[in-house]
Amino acid sequence: MMENYQTPRGTQDLLPEATRKWQKVEDLIRNLCDVYGYEEIRTPVFEDTRVFKRENDSSDMVNKEMYTFSVHGEDSLTLRPEGTAGVVRSFVQHKMYGRLEMPAKLYYMGEMFRYERPQKGRYRQFNQFGIENIGMKSPLIDAEVIALGYSIVKALGLSQVKVLINTLGDDESRAAYRGALREHFKDSVSELCADCQRRYEQNPLRLLDCKVDNEHPSMQNVPSLQQYLTPESKAYFDQVLAALDALEIPYEIDDKLVRGLDYYTHTVFEVVSTHPESGSQATVFAGGRYDGLVEYFGGPEMSGVGFAMGLERLMILAEAEQVELGEEDSLDVYVMALGNVGTLPLALATECRAAGYHTEFNIQPRSLKAQFKSVDRRKARVAVIAGESEAANHQVNVKFIEQQRQITIDQDELVATLDAYFQAEGEEEA
C-alpha cells in the first residue's frame, strides 16, 4: 500500500501559481529597500540557543514556541524564531560597527520557525522580511524605519491599514512603570492566566499584551505608561511623532502596545489591517527600538531599530483587499515544430533564450492547430514555425501574433528580427 505523505502540520507547499505572487512581492520589497539604502544580510536558519533565550525573557516565543535541539553532544541549537537576534549577532561577530559607516542599514528575508497552534496566516514554518538600522539613535531614524514599512504596504496596494505607536521609554521610565503595574495587578494576578502569572514576575509590561485576559476588569483601568516617562523619554517620543506628522503618515497612540519581545525600548509600533476579514491576524508589520542588544552580544554600546513583516499574512491581506498579484507571465516566443525537424526547435529556443527572450518550444508531435492553442494559452507574442521545407532551406517562419503578420527569414536572422520587433513594440508602448 502506497503511503499518502502530506506536508507536516503548520507548513505549506507554495506551488508555481503562488510563488509567482511571492516573487512579485519580494521584488517590490527588495526594490524599496534599495531605494532606502538597505542591504541584504543572510544568517543561518539555526543559532546557538542563547542567541534567542536570553536571561529572564518573558516572551511566549522564548518560553513556549522555539524548536530547540542538540546533535551528537553539541551545544543546544534553535531554529530561528525571529530575525533581529541573528542579525545583531552577525553585526557584532563580524565587527561591522568598525568598518561600515553608521548606521548599518540591513534587511533579511527568509524562513522562521515557531511551535504554535497553526491557523490561517500563522504557520510553524513561515517567511519573514525585516530590517535593522543599527548604530545610531535618532527619532528621525525611527520615523524613517516606519516610513519604509509603510511605503511597502502602500506600494503593494493595501489601503485599509493604520499605524499604532507607543513608547516604552528609557530604563528609568520602564522601571517606574513596572513597579506601578505590579502594584496595580497584585490583588488580581491570581485570577489571570498562567502566562500572565509568569509575566507578572518576569516582566509585567507583557501583561498588557495578553489576548486571554484582555477583558478582565483589571485590564480596563491600567495606569498609562505616559505618566511614568522621564522628560527625556517624552521629548524623544514627541520628536518621533513630529517626524511622522512631517511625512504625513497617520498614526494612533496605543498605550497598551508593548510588543512581544523583551529587548524593546523607547519607540514601539505596529501597522495593522482594518479590513473586516483580517480578524485576529491583523498585524501587517511591527517592531521598535532596542538599546541593549548589541552589547548583549559583546559589541559596543549601540542602539538599533527595526521591524518584521510576515509574508504569509501580507499575502492573505492582499487577497482580502483584492490586490492583483502574480498573473502568469506571457511568453515572448513560442517555437512550433511541423514534421521531422529533429532538434531544430530546441536549438531555436535556446538561441532565443540566450538573447534574453522568454521562450518555450513544442515537444510532442501535434497538429498546427493544437500548437497554436498553446501559443494562445501561453499568450506568446511571436510564433516561430519550423517546418521540414523551411529547415531544408535553413529558414523559419515568424508570425507576429498581435498584428497577424507572418514572414519567412533565414534562421541566422531570427534574433535580429526579434530584436527589431520588440524594440519597435517598446517604443510604441512608451
C-alpha positions in Angstrom: 0.0 0.0 0.0 1.3 3.4 -1.0 1.9 5.9 1.8 0.0 9.1 1.5 2.6 11.7 2.5 1.5 15.2 3.4 3.1 18.4 4.4 3.9 18.5 8.2 1.4 20.3 10.3 1.9 24.0 10.3 3.7 24.1 7.0 2.6 24.6 3.4 3.8 24.0 -0.2 3.9 27.1 -2.4 3.0 25.9 -5.9 4.1 27.8 -9.0 0.9 29.9 -9.3 1.6 31.0 -5.7 5.3 31.6 -6.0 4.7 34.0 -8.9 2.8 36.2 -6.4 5.5 35.8 -3.8 8.2 36.8 -6.3 6.4 40.0 -7.2 6.1 40.9 -3.6 9.7 40.1 -2.8 10.9 42.1 -5.8 8.8 45.1 -4.7 10.4 44.8 -1.2 13.9 44.5 -2.5 13.5 47.5 -4.8 12.2 49.7 -2.0 15.0 48.5 0.4 17.5 49.5 -2.3 15.8 53.0 -2.6 16.1 53.5 1.2 19.7 52.3 1.2 19.2 48.9 3.0 21.4 46.0 2.0 20.6 42.3 2.4 22.1 40.1 5.1 21.7 36.3 5.2 22.2 34.5 8.5 21.9 30.7 9.4 18.4 29.3 10.0 19.7 27.9 13.3 21.8 29.6 16.0 23.2 28.8 19.4 20.1 28.8 21.7 21.5 31.6 23.8 21.1 33.9 20.9 17.4 33.8 21.4 17.0 32.6 25.0 18.3 35.5 27.0 18.2 35.8 30.7 14.7 36.2 32.2 13.0 36.7 28.9 9.2 36.6 29.4 8.1 36.3 25.8 5.9 33.4 24.7 8.3 32.9 21.7 11.2 32.1 24.1 9.2 30.3 26.7 6.9 28.1 24.6 7.5 28.3 20.8 11.1 27.6 20.0 12.3 24.5 18.1 15.4 23.6 20.1 17.7 20.6 19.7 21.2 19.2 20.1 23.1 16.9 17.8 25.9 14.5 18.7 26.6 16.2 22.0 26.9 19.7 20.6 25.6 22.7 22.4 21.9 23.5 22.2 20.8 24.9 18.9 17.5 26.6 17.9 15.8 27.1 14.6 15.4 30.9 14.3 12.0 32.1 15.6 12.8 35.7 14.6 15.3 37.7 12.6 16.6 40.5 14.8 18.8 38.5 17.2 20.7 36.7 14.5 21.3 39.9 12.5 22.7 41.7 15.6 24.8 38.6 16.5 26.3 38.8 13.0 26.7 42.5 13.2 28.9 42.1 16.3 30.7 38.9 15.3 31.9 40.5 12.1 32.6 43.8 13.7 30.5 45.7 11.2 30.5 48.6 13.6 34.2 49.1 12.8 34.1 49.0 9.1 30.7 50.4 8.0 29.5 54.0 8.1 26.9 54.1 10.8 24.1 53.4 10.9 24.3 50.0 9.3 21.1 49.5 7.3 20.4 45.8 6.8 17.4 43.7 5.7 16.7 40.0 5.7 14.1 37.7 4.1 13.7 34.0 4.9 12.1 31.2 6.9 11.4 31.4 10.6 10.2 28.6 12.9 7.8 28.7 15.9 5.9 25.8 17.5 2.4 27.2 17.9 -1.1 26.2 17.1 -1.5 26.6 13.3 -4.2 28.8 12.0 -4.9 31.0 9.0 -1.9 33.2 8.5 0.1 31.5 11.3 2.4 28.6 10.4 5.1 26.7 12.2 7.4 27.4 9.3 6.8 30.9 8.0 8.5 33.6 5.9 9.5 36.9 7.3 11.0 40.1 5.9 12.6 42.6 8.3 15.0 45.5 8.5 17.5 46.5 11.2 19.0 50.0 11.4 21.9 49.7 13.9 24.5 52.1 15.2 22.7 55.5 15.8 19.8 56.7 17.9 17.6 59.3 16.5 13.8 60.0 16.3 14.3 60.6 12.6 15.6 57.1 12.1 12.6 55.6 14.0 10.3 57.6 11.6 12.3 56.5 8.6 12.0 52.9 9.5 8.2 53.2 9.9 8.1 55.1 6.6 9.9 52.3 4.7 7.4 49.6 6.0 4.5 51.9 5.3 5.8 52.5 1.8 6.0 48.8 1.1 2.4 48.3 2.3 1.1 51.2 0.2 3.1 50.2 -2.9 1.6 46.7 -2.6 -1.8 48.3 -2.8 -3.0 47.7 0.7 -5.2 50.7 1.7 -7.0 49.6 4.8 -4.2 49.9 7.4 -3.4 52.1 10.3 -0.2 52.8 12.3 -0.3 52.2 16.1 2.6 53.6 18.1 3.7 53.8 21.7 6.9 54.4 23.7 8.3 52.2 26.4 10.7 55.0 27.5 14.2 54.6 28.9 15.3 52.2 31.6 14.2 54.6 34.3 10.8 55.0 32.8 10.2 51.3 32.4 11.4 50.5 35.9 8.9 53.0 37.4 6.1 51.7 35.2 6.9 48.0 36.1 6.5 49.0 39.7 3.2 50.7 39.0 1.9 47.6 37.2 3.0 45.2 39.9 1.1 47.3 42.4 -2.0 47.5 40.1 -2.2 43.8 39.4 -1.1 42.4 42.8 -4.6 41.7 44.1 -5.9 40.2 40.8 -2.9 38.4 39.3 -4.1 35.0 40.8 -7.3 35.4 38.6 -5.3 35.8 35.4 -4.0 33.0 33.1 -0.8 31.1 33.8 1.2 33.0 31.3 0.2 36.3 32.9 1.2 35.0 36.3 4.6 34.2 34.9 4.8 37.6 33.1 3.9 39.3 36.4 7.1 38.0 37.9 9.4 38.3 34.8 8.1 41.5 33.0 4.7 42.9 34.0 4.7 45.1 30.8 3.9 41.9 28.9 0.6 41.6 30.8 -0.7 44.3 28.6 -0.2 42.1 25.5 -2.3 39.2 26.8 -5.0 38.0 24.4 -6.7 35.7 27.0 -7.4 38.2 29.8 -7.8 41.4 27.9 -11.5 41.7 29.1 -10.6 41.1 32.7 -11.6 44.1 34.9 -8.0 44.7 36.0 -7.1 45.3 32.3 -9.7 48.1 31.9 -8.1 50.7 34.2 -4.4 50.0 33.8 -2.2 53.1 34.5 -0.7 54.7 31.4 3.0 54.5 30.8 2.9 58.1 29.7 2.6 59.1 33.3 5.9 57.5 34.2 8.1 58.8 31.3 11.2 60.8 32.1 11.3 64.2 30.4 14.0 62.9 28.1 11.8 59.9 27.0 8.8 62.1 26.4 10.8 64.5 24.4 12.2 61.7 22.2 8.7 60.3 21.6 7.4 63.7 20.7 10.1 64.1 18.1 9.2 60.7 16.6 5.6 61.8 16.3 6.6 65.2 14.8 8.6 63.3 12.1 5.7 61.1 11.2 3.5 64.2 11.0 6.0 65.8 8.6 5.9 62.6 6.5 2.1 62.8 6.6 1.9 59.2 8.0 -1.3 58.9 10.1 -1.0 57.2 13.4 -2.8 56.4 16.7 -1.1 56.3 20.1 -1.9 53.0 21.8 -0.9 53.0 25.5 -1.1 49.2 25.7 1.2 48.5 22.8 4.3 46.8 24.3 5.4 44.3 21.6 6.2 40.6 22.2 9.9 40.6 22.8 11.7 41.9 25.9 14.5 43.8 24.2 12.5 46.8 23.0 13.0 50.3 24.4 11.5 53.7 23.5 9.5 53.6 20.2 7.4 50.5 19.5 4.9 50.3 16.7 2.5 48.1 14.7 0.8 48.6 11.4 -2.4 46.7 11.4 -5.1 45.9 8.8 -8.6 47.4 9.4 -10.1 45.1 6.7 -13.0 43.2 8.2 -11.6 39.9 7.0 -8.2 40.4 8.8 -9.6 39.1 12.2 -7.0 38.1 14.8 -4.2 38.1 12.1 -4.4 41.9 11.5 -0.8 42.8 12.1 1.0 43.7 8.9 4.3 44.6 10.4 5.7 45.5 13.8 8.8 46.5 15.5 10.6 49.1 17.6 13.9 50.4 19.1 16.3 48.3 21.1 19.2 49.7 23.2 20.9 46.7 24.8 21.1 44.0 22.2 24.4 44.9 20.6 26.1 45.0 24.0 24.5 41.6 24.9 26.3 40.0 22.0 29.6 41.6 23.1 29.6 44.7 20.9 29.9 48.4 21.9 27.0 50.4 23.4 24.8 51.0 20.3 21.2 51.4 19.6 19.1 49.8 16.9 15.6 49.9 15.5 13.8 47.6 13.1 10.6 45.8 12.2 9.5 42.4 10.9 6.8 41.7 8.3 5.2 38.2 7.9 4.9 37.4 4.2 2.2 34.8 4.6 0.0 37.3 6.4 0.8 40.0 3.9 -0.4 37.7 1.0 -3.6 37.0 2.9 -4.3 40.7 3.4 -3.5 41.4 -0.2 -6.0 38.8 -1.3 -8.6 40.2 1.1 -8.2 43.6 -0.4 -8.3 42.0 -3.9 -4.9 43.2 -4.9 -3.9 41.5 -8.1 -0.6 39.7 -7.8 1.4 37.3 -10.0 -0.6 36.9 -13.2 1.1 34.2 -15.3 3.8 35.8 -17.4 3.3 35.8 -21.1 5.8 34.3 -23.5 7.9 36.3 -25.9 8.4 33.4 -28.3 6.8 30.0 -28.9 8.7 27.7 -31.3 6.5 25.4 -33.2 7.6 22.2 -35.0 6.0 20.7 -38.1 7.1 17.3 -39.4 10.5 15.7 -38.8 12.8 18.6 -37.9 14.8 16.9 -35.2 16.4 19.1 -32.6 15.8 22.3 -34.5 13.0 23.6 -32.2 15.3 23.1 -29.1 18.2 24.9 -30.9 16.0 27.8 -31.9 14.5 28.1 -28.4 18.0 28.1 -26.9 19.2 30.8 -29.2 16.2 33.0 -28.3 16.7 32.4 -24.6 20.4 33.3 -24.9 19.2 36.6 -26.4 17.0 37.2 -23.3 13.6 36.2 -24.7 11.2 34.1 -22.6 10.8 31.1 -24.9 9.1 27.7 -25.0 9.0 25.1 -27.7 6.8 22.3 -28.8 8.0 18.8 -27.9 5.2 16.3 -28.7 4.1 15.6 -32.3 1.0 17.8 -32.7 -1.0 19.5 -35.4 -0.5 23.1 -36.3 -3.9 23.9 -34.8 -3.0 22.3 -31.5 0.3 24.1 -31.3 -1.4 27.5 -31.9 -3.7 26.7 -29.0 -0.5 26.6 -26.9 0.5 29.9 -28.3 -2.8 31.4 -27.2 -2.8 29.8 -23.8 0.8 31.0 -23.1 0.0 34.4 -24.5 3.0 34.3 -26.8 3.7 37.4 -28.8 5.7 35.7 -31.5 5.4 32.2 -33.0 8.4 30.8 -34.8 7.4 27.9 -37.1 10.0 25.3 -38.1 8.7 23.0 -40.8 10.6 20.4 -42.9 10.8 22.5 -46.1 12.0 25.6 -44.1 14.5 23.5 -42.2 15.9 22.2 -45.5 16.5 25.8 -46.7 17.8 26.9 -43.3 14.8 29.1 -42.8 11.9 29.7 -40.4 8.5 31.3 -40.5 8.0 34.1 -37.9 4.4 35.1 -37.0 3.7 38.3 -35.1 0.6 37.3 -33.2 -1.0 40.7 -32.4 -0.6 42.0 -36.0 -1.4 38.6 -37.5 1.6 39.1 -39.8 3.9 36.4 -41.0 7.3 36.5 -42.7 9.9 33.9 -43.8 13.6 34.6 -42.8 16.9 32.8 -42.7 17.5 31.1 -39.3 20.6 33.2 -38.6 18.4 36.3 -38.9 16.0 35.2 -36.1 17.5 37.1 -33.1 17.9 40.3 -35.2 14.3 40.0 -36.3 13.1 39.6 -32.8 15.2 42.5 -31.5 13.8 44.8 -34.1 10.2 43.7 -33.4 10.4 44.0 -29.6 12.3 47.3 -29.8 9.6 48.8 -32.0 6.9 47.4 -29.7 8.6 49.0 -26.7 8.8 52.4 -28.5 5.1 52.3 -29.3 4.2 51.4 -25.7 6.4 54.3 -24.4 
